[in-house]
Amino acid sequence: MDAVLREAGLSRTAVRSLGTLDARAAEPGIAGAAALLGVPVRGFAAEELAAVSVPHPSARPLAATGTASVAEAAALLAADAEPSADADAEPDAVVVPGAVVAPGMGEPVAPPARARAVLLVPKRKTRRVTCALAASVPVRSHEDAPGARLLPRTHGYIAGEPGSPPTIPTPHTTAAMDMHTHTDAHDLRHHGDAEVRDEKLIDLAVNVRTDTPPDWLRRRIADSLTGLAAYPDGRVARAAVAERHDLPPNRVLLTAGAAEAFVLLARALPARRPVVVHPQFTEPEAALRDAGHAVDRVLLREEDGFRLDPAAVPEDADLVVIGNPTNPTSVLHPAASIAALARPGRTLVVDEAFMDAVPGERESLAGRTDVPGLVVLRSLTKTWGLAGLRIGYVLAAPGTIADLERAQPLWPVSTPALVAAEACMSRAALAEAEHAAHRIGVERAHLLAGLAEFDEVRTVAGAEGPFVLVRIDGADAVRERLRSLGFAARRGDTFPGLDRNWLRLAVRDRATTNRFLQALDQALLMGG
């Protein structure tokens, strides 16, 4: 129990109750643990436990008790029976051989209008005991998404039981733009925000870091509003970006997000044979096509782990675009492999929008001046939560920067965005971004460990970005069932090189990930 509590960052005082099979409630070990903690034991009948969907079913307890995990089922039932924590408190709780522990943030308060039981830590086994962790989580009045939840007990649902899965009403309609007929054509203009637009879903579709922008950055942006009467002056922000990458300012161009940079490249640079390495962010190809270019594709293969083979790029390509780490595969290509694509007379565009989510930004080419034709694109919207502000930049040779700048409209970057760019280049901000990158790595490992429990799910190995790419047979249907459970995942079939069997999942905090894994288990079993 203590190990499970430590994993959740809790002390013993967080425990509200222990839950288990009613036949075991009086066993000395469970009764003694409850007495030590000063909490009650909740015993549940086998039929009650069997009615609970558990994310990590096992054959042995199923045969012995009729439920696929006594610990997880009892944890969820006990948390479901507990008064929830205050809406502003962090939801935490614990479980033991069925044992459960609901959040312990001060004295119990009156339960909110709605609450849901969620599994925060899946079952953890030792020779003598199996523990899990669950909590009763309040649903705030402005939240419409139900999240992962217990199946109605009247369904009598057990993994693999004849007649399962049950039909669960869908509380969300699918957005019209999500109604996509799968053909060989990829919708290059579809992006993750379409998955959550007009609906209140728990968002695993958009790769913007949660709880951003931080307060200090909000204040800097807010303070800039007093200067809106003057035209934007980007010189200070440009110099700050240049200093951050140890470059002269004439090698930097500030843009309204990385998306504007792709449009400028497509319009300003001559290209007889542009090539885009896929699967990757689709906006570069869309911008090239809009500018009248015929675009060739190099498709990286799943069997190669979506790793780059420089020899696969045609020798006569005079414009090559690749992402690193690549969206949506989360593959981080070696800098040497990408630099090997450089040629005299070729423009090599490297989209490093997610590089600041990689600890140490290893394999980055930003700041390199020895690679001919190199153009590096960076975005500040992902790590800092500035997607609505639109700010990014280009690093390239002075001549290329001049060509792109001539294609820009006047004053393309607003004063608040310029202030944000300058602020995000400070030493304190860079240290914060580095800390966030390490935190993302920890949370990504937790997500991958949970996904590994599902035989139906295959993940792309070696993920290094703030997202992972997974393959599930019939992932398009799974995605729709996840929506009915309150979760948005990014469809994969709009990326060239992928099909309807792929989903991209953003890395979130541990509690959200655990709730998602429970919903994924339910969505998979709903499909038989």
Residue pairs with C-beta under 8 A, 6 or more apart in sequence:
1 12
1 15
1 33
1 94
1 96
1 99
1 129
1 131
2 12
3 124
3 131
4 94
4 95
4 96
4 121
4 124
4 131
4 132
4 133
5 11
5 12
5 14
5 15
5 94
5 101
5 133
7 121
7 124
7 133
8 14
8 92
8 93
8 94
8 120
8 121
8 133
9 92
10 92
10 94
10 104
12 37
13 104
14 92
14 93
14 94
14 101
14 103
14 104
14 105
15 37
15 39
15 93
15 94
15 101
15 102
15 104
16 39
16 82
16 93
16 100
16 101
16 102
16 103
16 104
16 108
17 34
17 39
17 40
17 41
17 42
17 78
17 81
17 82
17 100
17 101
17 102
18 30
18 33
18 34
18 37
18 39
18 40
18 41
18 42
18 78
18 95
18 96
18 98
18 99
18 100
18 101
19 41
19 42
19 43
19 44
19 74
19 75
19 77
19 78
19 95
19 96
19 98
19 99
19 100
20 30
20 41
20 42
20 43
20 44
20 70
20 74
20 96
20 97
20 98
20 99
21 43
21 44
21 46
21 49
21 65
21 70
21 74
21 98
22 43
22 44
22 45
22 46
23 43
23 46
24 30
24 43
24 97
24 98
25 31
25 41
25 42
25 43
29 97
29 128
29 129
30 41
30 96
30 97
30 98
30 99
31 41
33 96
33 99
34 40
34 41
39 101
41 99
42 74
42 77
42 78
42 81
42 100
44 73
44 74
44 77
44 78
44 98
46 65
46 66
46 67
47 66
47 156
48 77
48 153
49 65
49 66
49 67
49 70
49 73
49 74
49 77
49 98
50 65
50 66
50 67
50 73
50 156
50 158
51 151
51 153
51 154
51 155
51 156
51 157
52 67
52 72
52 73
52 76
52 77
52 150
52 151
52 153
52 157
53 150
53 151
53 157
53 159
53 518
53 521
53 522
53 525
54 67
54 68
54 69
54 72
54 73
54 76
54 119
54 159
54 521
55 72
55 119
55 122
55 450
55 453
55 517
55 518
55 520
55 521
56 69
56 72
56 122
56 123
56 453
56 521
57 68
57 69
57 159
57 160
58 68
58 69
59 68
61 67
61 68
61 69
61 70
62 68
62 158
62 159
66 158
67 73
67 158
68 158
68 159
69 123
69 130
69 132
70 97
70 98
70 130
71 95
71 96
71 97
71 98
71 99
71 123
71 130
71 131
71 132
72 95
72 119
72 122
72 123
72 132
72 134
73 98
74 95
74 97
74 98
74 99
74 100
74 132
75 93
75 94
75 95
75 98
75 99
75 100
75 101
75 119
75 132
75 133
75 134
76 100
76 117
76 118
76 119
76 134
76 150
77 100
77 117
77 150
78 95
78 98
78 99
78 100
78 101
78 102
78 134
79 93
79 100
79 102
79 117
79 118
79 134
79 135
79 136
80 116
80 117
80 136
80 150
82 93
82 102
82 103
82 136
83 102
83 108
83 109
83 110
83 111
83 136
84 91
84 102
84 103
84 111
84 112
84 115
84 135
84 136
84 137
84 138
85 91
85 92
85 102
85 103
85 105
85 109
85 135
85 136
85 137
85 138
86 105
86 106
86 109
86 138
87 112
87 138
87 140
89 103
89 105
89 106
90 103
90 105
90 511
91 103
91 118
91 120
91 135
91 136
91 137
91 138
91 511
92 103
92 104
92 105
92 120
92 133
92 135
93 100
93 101
93 102
93 103
93 104
93 120
93 133
93 134
93 135
93 136
94 100
94 101
94 102
94 121
94 131
94 133
94 134
95 101
95 121
95 131
95 132
95 133
95 134
96 129
96 131
97 129
97 130
97 131
99 131
100 132
100 133
100 134
101 133
101 134
102 134
102 135
102 136
103 135
103 136
111 136
111 138
112 138
112 139
112 140
113 139
113 141
114 138
114 139
115 136
115 137
115 138
115 139
116 136
116 137
116 139
116 146
116 147
116 148
116 149
116 150
117 134
117 135
117 136
117 137
117 149
117 150
118 134
118 135
118 137
118 147
118 148
118 149
118 511
118 514
118 515
118 518
119 132
119 133
119 134
119 514
119 515
119 517
119 518
120 133
120 134
120 135
120 510
120 511
120 514
121 132
121 133
121 514
122 132
122 450
122 453
122 514
122 517
123 130
123 131
123 132
124 130
124 131
124 132
137 147
137 515
139 146
139 147
142 200
143 200
144 171
144 172
144 199
144 200
145 172
145 199
145 200
145 201
145 202
145 486
145 487
146 171
146 485
146 486
147 202
147 485
147 486
147 487
147 515
147 519
148 485
148 486
148 487
148 515
148 516
148 517
148 518
148 519
148 522
149 485
151 157
151 166
151 168
151 522
152 166
155 164
155 166
157 164
157 165
157 166
157 525
158 164
159 525
164 525
164 528
165 522
165 525
165 526
165 527
165 528
166 526
168 484
168 485
168 526
169 484
170 483
170 484
171 484
171 486
172 199
172 201
172 483
172 484
172 486
173 199
174 480
174 483
175 194
175 195
175 197
175 198
175 199
177 190
177 194
177 197
178 194
178 195
178 491
180 187
180 190
180 491
180 493
180 494
182 476
182 493
182 499
182 500
186 282
186 493
186 494
186 495
186 496
187 494
188 282
188 283
188 285
188 286
188 289
188 494
189 282
189 286
190 282
190 491
190 494
191 282
191 283
192 205
192 206
192 207
192 490
192 504
192 506
193 205
193 206
193 387
195 201
195 203
195 205
195 206
195 488
195 489
195 490
195 491
196 203
196 205
196 206
196 488
199 483
199 488
201 483
201 486
201 487
201 488
202 486
202 487
202 488
202 512
202 515
202 516
203 488
203 506
204 487
204 488
204 489
204 490
204 505
204 506
204 508
204 516
205 488
205 489
205 490
205 504
205 506
206 387
206 490
206 506
207 327
207 354
207 382
207 465
207 466
207 467
207 506
208 381
208 382
208 385
208 387
209 357
209 382
209 383
209 384
209 385
209 436
209 440
209 466
210 385
210 508
210 509
211 385
212 383
212 384
212 385
212 386
213 221
213 384
213 385
213 386
213 420
214 384
214 432
216 423
217 384
217 420
217 423
217 424
217 429
220 419
220 420
220 423
221 389
221 416
221 419
221 420
223 419
224 415
224 416
224 418
224 419
225 416
227 415
228 415
230 415
231 411
232 411
232 413
232 414
232 415
232 418
233 415
233 418
234 254
234 413
234 418
235 249
236 418
236 422
237 254
237 413
237 418
237 419
237 421
237 422
237 425
238 249
238 252
238 253
238 254
239 249
240 421
240 422
240 425
240 426
241 252
241 254
241 393
241 421
241 425
242 248
242 249
242 251
242 252
243 425
244 425
244 430
245 252
245 366
245 367
245 395
246 367
247 367
247 369
247 395
248 398
250 398
250 401
250 402
251 369
251 395
251 396
251 397
251 398
251 401
252 393
252 394
252 395
252 401
253 261
253 393
253 394
253 396
253 401
253 404
253 405
253 408
254 391
254 392
254 393
254 412
254 413
254 418
254 421
255 261
255 264
255 391
255 392
255 393
255 394
255 408
255 412
255 413
256 390
256 391
256 392
256 412
256 413
256 414
256 417
257 379
257 381
257 387
257 390
257 391
257 392
258 283
258 351
258 353
258 377
258 378
258 379
258 381
258 392
259 283
259 287
259 390
259 392
260 390
260 392
260 408
260 412
261 377
261 392
261 393
261 394
261 404
262 283
262 284
262 287
262 288
262 377
263 287
263 290
263 291
264 394
264 404
264 407
264 408
265 284
265 287
265 319
265 347
265 349
265 375
265 404
266 284
266 287
266 288
266 290
266 291
266 293
267 291
267 407
268 403
268 404
268 406
268 407
269 319
269 347
269 400
269 403
269 404
270 318
271 288
271 293
271 318
271 319
271 347
272 318
273 296
273 314
273 316
273 317
273 318
273 319
274 288
274 293
274 294
274 295
274 296
274 317
274 318
274 319
274 320
274 321
275 295
275 296
275 297
275 298
275 313
275 314
275 317
275 319
275 320
275 321
276 284
276 285
276 288
276 295
276 296
276 297
276 298
276 320
276 321
276 322
277 297
277 298
277 300
277 308
277 313
277 320
277 321
277 322
277 323
278 285
278 297
278 298
278 299
278 300
278 495
278 496
278 497
279 299
279 300
279 306
279 326
279 328
279 329
279 492
279 495
279 496
279 497
279 498
280 321
280 322
280 323
280 326
280 327
280 328
280 329
280 351
280 495
281 323
281 327
281 351
281 353
282 494
282 495
282 496
284 321
284 349
284 351
285 295
285 297
285 321
285 496
288 295
288 319
289 295
296 314
296 317
297 496
297 497
298 312
298 313
298 314
299 496
299 497
300 306
300 307
300 308
300 309
300 312
300 329
300 497
302 460
302 471
305 331
305 460
305 461
305 462
306 326
306 329
306 331
306 460
306 469
307 331
307 333
308 322
308 333
308 337
308 338
310 337
310 338
310 340
310 341
313 320
313 341
315 343
317 346
318 345
318 346
318 347
319 346
319 347
319 349
320 341
320 346
320 347
320 348
320 349
321 349
321 351
322 333
322 338
322 341
322 348
322 349
322 350
322 351
323 350
323 351
323 352
323 353
323 354
324 332
324 333
324 335
324 338
324 350
324 351
324 352
324 355
324 363
324 364
324 365
325 331
325 332
325 333
325 354
325 355
325 357
325 358
325 464
325 465
326 332
326 333
326 465
327 351
327 353
327 354
327 465
327 467
327 504
328 467
328 469
328 490
328 492
328 495
328 498
328 502
328 504
329 460
329 469
330 460
330 462
330 463
330 464
330 465
330 467
330 468
330 469
331 460
331 462
331 463
331 464
332 358
332 362
332 363
332 462
332 464
332 465
333 363
334 363
335 362
335 363
335 364
335 365
338 348
338 350
338 363
338 365
339 365
339 368
339 371
339 374
341 348
342 348
342 371
342 372
342 373
342 374
343 372
343 373
344 372
344 373
345 373
346 372
346 373
347 373
347 375
347 400
348 371
348 373
348 374
348 375
349 375
349 377
350 365
350 374
350 375
350 376
350 377
351 377
352 364
352 365
352 366
352 376
352 377
352 378
353 377
353 378
353 379
353 381
353 382
353 392
354 379
354 382
354 465
354 466
355 361
355 363
355 364
355 366
355 378
356 378
356 382
356 383
356 433
356 437
357 382
357 383
357 436
357 437
357 440
357 465
357 466
358 364
358 437
358 464
358 465
359 434
359 437
359 438
359 441
360 434
360 437
364 376
365 371
365 374
365 376
366 376
366 378
366 395
367 395
368 374
368 376
369 397
373 397
374 396
374 397
375 394
375 395
375 396
375 400
376 394
376 395
376 396
377 392
377 393
377 394
377 395
378 392
378 393
378 394
378 395
379 391
379 392
380 386
380 391
380 392
380 393
380 420
380 421
380 424
381 387
381 389
381 390
381 391
381 392
382 466
383 433
383 436
384 420
384 424
384 433
386 417
386 420
389 414
389 416
389 417
389 420
390 413
390 414
390 417
391 413
391 417
391 418
391 420
391 421
393 421
394 401
394 404
396 404
413 421
423 429
424 433
440 466
440 507
443 507
443 508
443 509
443 510
443 513
444 463
444 466
444 468
444 507
446 510
446 513
447 468
447 505
447 507
447 508
447 513
447 517
448 459
448 463
448 468
450 513
450 514
450 517
451 457
451 459
451 468
451 470
451 517
451 520
452 459
453 517
454 520
454 521
454 524
456 472
456 473
456 524
457 470
457 471
457 472
457 520
457 524
458 470
458 471
458 472
459 468
459 469
459 470
459 471
460 468
460 469
460 470
460 471
463 469
466 506
466 507
467 490
467 504
467 505
467 506
467 507
468 504
468 505
468 507
469 492
469 502
469 503
469 504
469 505
470 502
470 503
470 504
470 505
471 501
471 502
472 478
472 501
472 502
472 503
472 524
473 501
474 500
474 501
474 527
475 491
475 492
475 500
475 501
475 502
475 503
476 491
476 493
476 500
476 501
477 527
478 503
478 520
478 523
478 524
478 527
479 489
479 491
479 503
481 522
481 523
481 526
481 527
482 488
482 489
482 519
482 520
482 523
485 519
485 522
485 523
486 519
487 516
487 519
487 520
489 503
489 504
489 505
490 503
490 504
490 505
490 506
491 500
491 502
491 503
491 504
492 498
492 499
492 500
492 501
492 502
492 503
492 504
493 499
493 500
493 502
495 502
505 516
507 513
508 516
